[in-house]
């Protein structure tokens, strides 16, 4: 290999991604969530999406045992929510939620939300790929997405 993992990360940072918070409930009903920019659509028929979770994540056990999760697509005004679900132990304090078809927490104020059941999981290096079948959707806000590029949050302003 002619490059190391830091160089690889730097190259991948040149691909702008949207920012999401992925949420679920464990078998005891306790909510869990994490910030993820590794999110993608997979199929329109059936409606499938995926996200990737680091095997070292403290949320991994909850997502491994869950049969449902939600993708919450953040607005450019929700950097604080992204940071909270990426770094804070108090992720849920003061966060307003609702639920849709599966009963997992849906974050209020996002651009859009996808309520999913787990379709498949795949081992992929230092991450797990979780594929979800979209059961319900919600568009909450007009506005611009929160973006991530070269290690920093960004916004988009297109007329």
C-alpha positions in Angstrom: 0.0 0.0 0.0 1.5 3.3 -1.1 -0.4 5.4 1.4 -1.4 5.3 5.1 -4.7 5.6 6.9 -4.2 9.3 7.6 -3.6 10.1 4.0 -6.6 7.9 3.0 -8.8 9.9 5.4 -7.5 13.2 4.0 -8.3 12.1 0.4 -11.8 11.0 1.4 -12.3 14.4 3.2 -12.4 15.9 -0.3 -15.8 14.3 -0.9 -18.5 16.5 0.5 -21.1 14.6 2.5 -24.4 15.5 4.2 -24.6 15.0 8.0 -27.1 12.7 9.7 -27.9 11.5 13.1 -28.9 7.8 13.2 -31.2 6.8 16.1 -32.6 3.6 17.5 -33.9 2.1 20.7 -32.3 -0.9 22.5 -34.4 -3.9 23.7 -35.0 -2.0 27.0 -36.4 1.0 25.1 -33.5 3.2 25.8 -32.7 5.6 22.9 -29.3 5.6 21.2 -27.9 7.7 18.5 -24.8 8.8 16.7 -23.7 11.3 14.1 -23.0 9.7 10.7 -22.0 11.1 7.3 -21.6 7.6 5.9 -25.2 7.4 4.6 -26.4 6.5 1.1 -29.4 5.5 -0.9 -29.2 1.9 -2.2 -32.4 1.1 -4.0 -35.7 2.7 -5.0 -37.6 -0.7 -5.3 -37.6 -1.8 -2.6 -36.7 1.5 -0.9 -33.3 0.7 0.8 -30.7 3.0 2.4 -27.4 2.3 4.3 -25.2 3.8 6.9 -21.9 2.6 8.3 -21.0 2.4 12.0 -17.5 2.0 13.5 -17.0 -1.3 15.3 -15.6 0.8 18.2 -18.8 2.8 18.7 -20.4 2.6 22.1 -23.7 2.5 20.2 -22.9 -0.6 18.2 -24.5 -3.1 20.6 -27.8 -1.2 20.5 -27.7 -1.1 16.7 -26.8 -4.7 16.5 -29.8 -5.8 18.5 -32.3 -3.3 17.0 -34.8 -4.2 14.4 -35.4 -0.6 13.4 -33.6 2.8 13.2 -34.1 6.3 11.8 -31.9 8.5 9.6 -32.3 12.2 10.6 -31.0 14.5 7.8 -29.7 17.7 9.5 -30.1 21.3 8.5 -27.3 23.8 8.4 -28.7 25.2 11.7 -28.2 21.8 13.5 -24.4 21.7 14.0 -25.0 21.6 17.8 -27.1 18.4 17.3 -24.4 16.9 15.2 -21.7 17.7 17.8 -23.9 16.4 20.6 -24.5 13.0 19.0 -20.8 12.8 18.0 -19.1 13.8 21.2 -21.5 14.2 24.2 -22.6 11.7 26.8 -25.7 13.8 27.2 -27.0 13.3 23.7 -30.7 13.2 24.4 -30.9 16.0 27.0 -33.4 18.6 25.7 -33.8 17.0 22.3 -37.4 16.9 21.0 -38.4 13.7 19.3 -41.5 12.0 17.8 -42.0 8.5 16.3 -43.4 7.2 13.1 -44.0 3.6 11.9 -41.3 1.8 13.8 -41.4 3.7 17.1 -37.7 4.8 17.1 -36.9 8.4 18.0 -37.2 10.9 15.1 -35.4 14.1 15.8 -37.5 17.3 15.4 -36.4 20.1 13.2 -34.5 18.1 10.6 -34.7 18.6 6.9 -36.1 15.1 6.5 -36.3 11.7 8.3 -36.3 8.1 7.1 -37.9 5.5 9.4 -36.4 2.1 8.6 -36.4 -1.6 9.6 -33.1 -3.5 9.4 -32.8 -5.3 6.1 -29.2 -6.6 6.3 -25.9 -6.1 8.0 -22.4 -6.6 6.5 -19.0 -6.8 8.0 -16.7 -4.3 6.3 -13.2 -3.8 7.7 -13.4 -1.6 10.8 -17.1 -0.8 10.2 -20.5 -2.6 10.0 -22.7 -1.6 7.1 -26.4 -1.6 8.1 -28.9 -1.6 5.3 -32.4 -0.4 6.1 -35.8 -0.8 4.4 -37.5 2.6 4.5 -41.0 2.1 6.1 -41.9 5.8 6.4 -40.5 9.3 5.5 -41.0 12.8 6.8 -40.0 16.1 5.3 -40.0 18.6 8.2 -38.2 21.8 7.0 -37.3 23.8 3.9 -33.7 24.9 4.1 -30.2 23.9 3.4 -28.4 20.7 4.6 -25.5 20.6 7.0 -22.4 19.5 5.0 -19.0 18.1 6.0 -15.9 18.8 3.9 -12.2 18.6 4.7 -12.9 18.1 8.4 -15.2 21.1 8.8 -18.9 21.8 8.7 -20.1 23.6 5.7 -23.3 25.0 4.2 -24.6 25.5 0.7 -26.1 28.6 -0.6 -27.3 28.1 -4.2 -29.8 30.5 -5.8 
